[in-house]
Amino acid sequence: MMLRWSAALFLSLATCASASGPEAPATKGSGEDRPKQLLLVSFDGAHDVRLWARSRDIAKRADAHFTYFLSCTTLIPRARAGDYKAPGIKAGRSNIGFAASVDDVSVRLDHIWNARSEGHEIASHTCGHFDGKDWTKAQWLTEFEAFDRVLTNAWKDNGLANREPEGWADFVRHDITGFRAPYLSAPDSLFEAEREHGFRYDASAVTHDPALPVNKRGLARFGLPLIPEGPKERRIIAMDYNLFIRHSAGIDHPSKGDEFAERSYRAFKQAFEAQYNGDRMPLQIGLHFVTMNGGAYWAAMERLVAEVCPLPDVACVTYSEALDMLDERDDAEVTPGAM
């Protein structure tokens, strides 16, 4: 059973720029020593167990790794909703609901652990998907601590302690190093809290074009790009919900799924080729665990991933893997002996 999503859940993501971007540069000479083109595909929420299975299958077939920005209320059955309290919100509230049952949680936990074992990344999307634009640093830290507590104790709290994998607590403590804010709402207090909590990167920004992450006082900040889309090539955030708003005003039209899938694929592929044939900036594409407009946006992503990820000069990687590769690239470019 899918969690309930309100019509206004991602309203703040619907805004997009209208300017057209420059044409992609011509393909550089094949003799150049060029870095691999990085493609970062991520999923916000990570709740529907059917889409866990589907995404992992896609990755296996395409030799890809994905980043799952997990919402922790998906590990709390509705019967225990009162166990969670967001800053400034009554206990038991969540914008994305809670898990349907303990059995639902059990299957999701297996997917999380198996995905991690397959090289995918589990990152944080907080718990109840509230807009923290007015939260203080202390309130963000409270939400981070709630996420860690729920994830650490998920097996035990759901009566599944006998099934908890060895190394689970260490995984929660050390492997969850990235964060994306609900609604991409990222005040300065968030970045301060992320640094104190020990996050390595944030993925909440929006950039005009695909760009390298910016390191600010030890925190790498990634931005989803605005990509040209549709007949007029108006720019839009490279995320499924924004396409859903543009294509059908947020009203589901499964009968037009093929049309919307083709438009989205063309936008994704054009954005990919602009970088692949150009400066090879990492390209980020964000989705949710919801199949909008008949699954159009998942279909577009699957088509792109199947085509480009197996290429020898392309790496479809997690955010953490991308950071490692970019760090290695920077180290290789440093002149020996330079300060």
N, C-alpha and C positions, 0 to 999 in steps of 0.2 A: 504494500500500500504506500503510495507516495505521500510525502508530507504536504500540508496545505501551504500554498503560496498566495499571498494577497496580491491584488491587482496593482497595488502601489509599492510592491516590495522593492523594486529597483528604479523607482521613478527618477531619482537623481542621476541615474546613468543614461537617461534618454537623450540628453543634450549632446549635440555633436557639431563640429565645425563644418562650414560650407565651402571653404576654400579648396580649390583643386591643387594638387601637388605637382611638382615638376616631373617631366618624363624621366624614366629610369635611364641611367647612363648606359652607354654601349658596353657589351661584354668585353672584359679586359683580356689581354693576351693569355693564351693557355700556358705559355711558358712561365708566367709569374708564379711565385710561391705564395699561394693565397690561403687564408684560413678557411676552415670549414664554415659553411653556412649553418648557423644555429637556429633551430625552430623550437620554441617553448610553448607547449600546449598545456593549459591548466584547467582545472574544474573547481568551481566554487560550491561549497555546501557538502558535496560528496555523500548524499543520503541514499538515493534509490539503489537498492542492491542489484537490480537488473542492469543499471547503467554501470555499476562497478564491474560486473561481469563483462559487459560489452566493451568498456574501455580497456580492460586488461587484455581482452582478446584482440582488439585492434592493435595494441602495442606489441603483442607477441608476433603478429603477422608482419608488422612493419619495422620491427627492431627499434622501437621507440620507447622512451621513458617519459612519463607525465608527472605533473605536480598536482596533488589533491589538497586544496585548501578546505580543511575539514571544519564543520560546525559541530560543536560538542553536544548540543541538545539532541543530535541524532543518536547518541549513546545513552540517553535517559528515557526510559519508557514513560508514557503519559501518566501512568499511575504514580510515578515518583517526580512529577514536574516540580513540586515544591522544593526539591533538592537544589534547584538552581535559582539564583537571584542576580540579575544584572544590575549595574550601578544605576541608582535612581528609579528602578522599576520594581514593581511588586514581585515577590517570589512566585515562581511557577509560570511566568510569562515568557514567551518566545515569539518572535516574528515569523519563524519558520516551523513552529510546532515542535513536537517531540517524537520519539520513536513509537511505532505502533505497538510493540510488544517486546518482551525479552527475547523471543525467537528472532525478531527483526534485528535487534542489537547484536545477537550472536552471529548472524550471517554477516553483518556489516564489519564486526571485529575481525572475522576470518579474512574478509576481503582486504582490510587495512593491513593486516600482518603479511598476507601473501603478496600484496602489491609492493610492500616495502622490501620483501625478500626478492622480488623480481627487478629491483632497481628503481622503482618509482619513489617519489618523495611525498611524504605526508607533512603538510604545513598547516598553519593555524588560520582560521577565519572567525575566530572567537566562538561564542556559544549560541546566543539567541538572535544573532543578526540584527542588532540595534545600531542606529546611527549614532556614532560617538563623536560627532563634530564638536559638541560642547563638553565632552568629558575632560576632566583634569588628568594629569599624569597618574595620580594615585588611583583614579577610577579605571583607567586603562590597565594598570597593573593588577587591580582586583579582578578584572575580566580575564587577563592572562592566567592568573593563578587559578581561577575557576576552570578554565580550559585544561590546564595541567592536572588539576585534581581529578576532574571527571575522566580524563583519558587514562591517567595512571591507575585509577581504581575501577575502571569499566568492567573488567571481568568479575572482580569480587562483588561489586555492588549489584551486579545482575545475576548473582548466584552461579557464576561460571568459573570460580577460582580454580577448580580442578582442570580447567582447560586453558588457563593462561599460559602462553608460550614463554619459555625461558628467554630472558633478555628483554621482556616487554617494558619493564620499568626503566631500564637503561636506554631503550629506544625513545621513550617519552622524554627522558631527561636530557639526552644528548643529540638526537637526530632531528628534532623539530626546531628548525633554525630560521624559518621564513614565515611571513605574515602578509595577508591581504585584508584590508579593512572592508567591512560591509559597506555597500554603496560607494566604494572607493573614497570614503569620507575620511580624510587624513589630516587632522590639525597638527600643529607643532607638538602638542602634548603627547600625541601618539608616538612620534619619533623619539622623544625623550624617554618614554616608557619602554619602547622597543630596545633602546640601547641598554637601559638598566636591566631589563629582563634577559638580555643576552641574545637577542635575535641577530642573525647575520645579515638579513636583507628584508626589505619591505617591497611589496609589489602592488601598491595602491595608486600610483601616479598615472597620469595620462600624458603622452608626448605627441607632438605634431607628426613626427616620423619615427620609424624604428630607430632606437638609439641605444648606446651602451649605458649600463647602469651608472649612476653617479654615486660616488662614495662620499658621504658626509659624516665626518667624525666617527668613522668606524662602522657606519651602517650603509650598505649598498642599497640604492633606491632604483628599482625598475619601474618603467612606465609602459602601460599598454598603448600602442600607437593608434593614431587616427589614420585610417586607410581609405583610399578612394573606393566608392561603391555605387553601383547602379548606373543607369543611362547617363546621368549628369556627373558621375564620379564625385559626388559630394562626399566629403570625409566623414567617417564615423568611427567610434571606438571599436576596435577589433574584438568584439564580445557579442555573444549570441543574443543577449537581451536587447541590446541596442539595435541590432538588426530586426528583431521581433517588433520593436516599437516602430521603426521606420517602415517595415514592410506591411504591417497590418494593425498599427496603432495599439499593439498589445492585446489584440483579440485573435484567438486561435482560429486559423483557417487551414486545416489539414488538406483540404482539396487543392490548395495552391502550394503544397509542400515542395513539389518538384520544381516549380518556377522559382521559389525562394531559395531552394538548395542550389540551383544553378547560379543565381545571382551571387550568392554568398561564396560559392566555390570560386567564381571568377574573381571576386574581390580578394579572397585569400591568396589565390594563385598569382594574381597580379602583384600583390604586396610582396609575396615570396620572391618572384622573379626579379623585381626591382632591386632587391638586396643581393640575390644570388648572382645577378649579372652586374652588380654595382659594388657598393662598399662593404657588403656582407655584414651589416649590422644585425644583431639577433632580432628575429621576428617573434613576437608574442601574440598568441591567440587565446582568448579566455571563453570558457563555456560554463554552463551550469548543469547540474544533474536533473534537468527538465527537458523534455523533448517538445519544444515549441514549434508551432506550424507544421505538425506532422513529422517532427524530427529533422526539419530542413537543415538546421545548423550543425547538428551532429553528422548528418550525411555529407555536408560540405567539408567538414573537418576530416572525416574518415577518408574521403576521396583524395584530399591533399596529402594527408599523412601516408596513405598507401603509395602515392606516386613519388614523393620526394624523400621520405625517410630512408629508404634503402639505397639512395645514391651514395657513392663513396665519399663525396665531398660535402655531405650534409650530415648533421648530427641533431637528432630530435631528442632533446635532453631536458632534465629537470632544471629548476632555477639554481639549485646548489651545484649541479654539474656544470652549468653554464658559467657560474662564478669561478669555479676551479679552472675551467678551460680558458677563460678570459685572463685570469691571473697568470697562467702558464704562458699565454700569448704575450702578455706584458713583459714577463721576465725574459722571454726569448728576444724581445726587441730592445732590451737595455744593452747599451754599448758596454762591452767588458771594461771594467776599471772605472766606469762612470759613477759619480756619487748620486 
